[in-house]
């Protein structure tokens, strides 16, 4: 069994404060655009026994991870739009662990996969159109006590999508689910 930290952070931690080249940002936007498709291809046909399996000991189930990604990316989309339309707005943090305890996290994952597909279409349409000035616009996160430029947010959410995809993918690999990706 792998150590817990490598299970929690399969692709490592995001490097906050990173500055990305235009080519890196384009790749990250492509990653954001493709993430819902990749996630659906991975888990879209899984049954409850796989969806209700934690990706690590003491971790969320696959079902909770999928719903979390939808919630997180909804918040990121709204925060991006706030940064683009207001002067360094203060965003509202949320308690993701508490959200995961709410009853909608026990629903079928189809609703969150549909949300992600449509949300990411809208989000990447905005991201692909941004000027350099818009990429430098910011929002203030009170829990972090710092402002985040939109360019960093793009990198952070490209990382976030892959981070959670890898949680699920590596669980599937450990359990031999990749050969037959249907329950």
C-alpha positions in Angstrom: 0.0 0.0 0.0 1.3 3.4 -0.9 1.8 6.0 1.8 -1.1 8.3 2.5 0.5 11.5 1.2 1.1 10.0 -2.2 -2.5 8.8 -2.2 -3.7 12.2 -1.2 -1.5 14.1 -3.7 -0.9 11.8 -6.6 0.5 14.6 -8.8 2.0 16.6 -6.0 0.9 19.9 -4.5 0.0 22.9 -6.6 2.8 25.5 -6.6 0.9 28.7 -5.5 2.3 31.9 -6.9 3.4 30.2 -10.2 3.6 32.4 -13.3 2.7 30.6 -16.5 3.7 31.3 -20.1 1.0 31.8 -22.8 1.8 28.3 -24.1 1.4 26.8 -20.6 -1.9 28.7 -20.1 -3.2 27.4 -23.4 -2.3 23.8 -22.3 -4.0 24.3 -19.0 -7.2 25.7 -20.6 -7.2 22.6 -22.9 -6.8 20.4 -19.8 -9.8 22.2 -18.2 -11.8 21.7 -21.4 -11.0 18.0 -21.6 -11.4 17.1 -17.9 -15.2 16.4 -17.9 -14.8 14.1 -20.9 -11.9 12.2 -19.4 -13.7 11.9 -16.1 -16.9 10.7 -17.7 -15.0 8.1 -19.8 -13.4 6.8 -16.6 -16.4 6.6 -14.2 -19.5 7.1 -16.4 -20.4 3.4 -16.5 -19.4 2.4 -13.0 -21.9 0.9 -10.6 -22.5 1.8 -7.0 -19.9 -0.5 -5.6 -17.1 1.3 -7.4 -18.6 4.7 -6.9 -18.9 4.2 -3.2 -15.3 3.0 -2.8 -13.0 5.6 -1.1 -10.0 6.5 -3.2 -7.8 6.1 -0.1 -8.2 5.1 3.5 -10.2 7.8 5.4 -10.8 9.5 2.0 -13.9 10.5 0.0 -15.6 8.0 -2.2 -15.4 8.3 -5.9 -19.0 9.6 -5.9 -18.1 12.3 -3.4 -15.0 13.3 -5.5 -17.1 13.7 -8.6 -19.7 15.8 -6.8 -16.9 17.8 -5.2 -15.2 18.6 -8.5 -18.5 19.9 -9.8 -19.0 22.1 -6.7 -15.4 23.3 -6.7 -15.4 24.2 -10.4 -18.7 26.0 -10.1 -17.1 28.2 -7.5 -14.0 28.7 -9.6 -16.1 29.7 -12.6 -18.1 32.3 -10.6 -14.8 33.5 -9.0 -13.3 33.9 -12.4 -16.2 36.0 -13.6 -16.2 38.1 -10.5 -12.5 38.8 -11.0 -13.1 39.8 -14.6 -16.0 42.2 -13.8 -15.1 43.6 -10.4 -12.0 45.2 -8.9 -10.3 42.5 -6.8 -13.6 41.2 -5.2 -13.4 39.3 -2.0 -14.8 35.8 -2.7 -16.6 33.6 -0.3 -14.7 30.5 0.9 -16.7 27.3 1.6 -16.2 24.3 3.7 -15.7 21.5 1.1 -15.7 18.8 3.8 -19.0 19.9 5.1 -20.4 20.2 1.6 -19.5 16.5 1.0 -21.7 15.6 3.9 -24.8 17.1 2.3 -27.4 14.8 0.8 -26.8 15.7 -2.8 -23.4 14.0 -2.5 -25.2 10.7 -2.4 -27.0 11.3 -5.8 -26.0 9.5 -9.0 -23.0 11.1 -10.5 -24.7 11.8 -13.9 -25.9 15.2 -12.7 -22.4 16.4 -11.8 -20.9 15.0 -15.0 -23.5 16.9 -17.0 -22.8 20.1 -14.9 -19.1 19.7 -15.5 -19.4 19.2 -19.2 -21.6 22.3 -19.7 -19.8 24.4 -17.1 -16.4 23.7 -18.6 -17.7 24.6 -22.1 -18.8 28.0 -20.7 -15.7 28.5 -18.6 -13.2 27.7 -21.3 -15.1 29.9 -23.8 -14.4 32.8 -21.3 -10.8 31.7 -20.6 -9.8 31.3 -24.3 -10.8 34.9 -25.0 -8.8 36.6 -22.2 -6.4 39.4 -22.9 -3.1 39.7 -20.9 -4.8 42.5 -18.8 -7.7 40.2 -18.0 -5.4 37.3 -17.1 -3.8 39.6 -14.5 -7.2 40.6 -12.9 -7.6 39.2 -9.4 -9.9 38.1 -6.6 -9.1 38.2 -2.9 -9.4 35.0 -0.9 -9.9 35.8 2.8 -8.8 32.4 4.1 -5.5 32.7 2.2 -5.2 36.4 2.8 -4.0 37.0 -0.7 -5.2 37.9 -4.2 -5.2 35.3 -7.0 -4.7 36.4 -10.6 -6.9 34.7 -13.1 -3.8 33.2 -14.8 -2.9 31.4 -11.5 -6.5 30.3 -11.1 -6.3 28.7 -14.5 -3.3 26.7 -13.5 -4.8 25.8 -10.1 -7.9 24.4 -11.6 -6.1 22.5 -14.4 -4.1 21.0 -11.5 -7.3 20.4 -9.4 -9.1 18.5 -12.2 -6.1 16.3 -12.8 -5.5 15.8 -9.1 -8.9 14.3 -8.6 -8.9 12.4 -11.9 -5.7 10.7 -10.7 -7.3 9.9 -7.4 -9.9 7.9 -9.2 -7.7 6.6 -12.0 -5.1 5.2 -9.6 -7.8 3.6 -7.4 -9.1 1.9 -10.6 -5.6 0.8 -11.5 -5.0 -0.6 -8.0 -8.2 -2.6 -8.2 -7.8 -3.8 -11.7 -10.8 -1.9 -13.0 -9.1 -0.4 -16.0 -9.2 -3.6 -18.1 -13.0 -3.7 -17.9 -14.2 -0.2 -17.1 -17.8 -1.4 -16.5 -19.1 -3.0 -13.3 
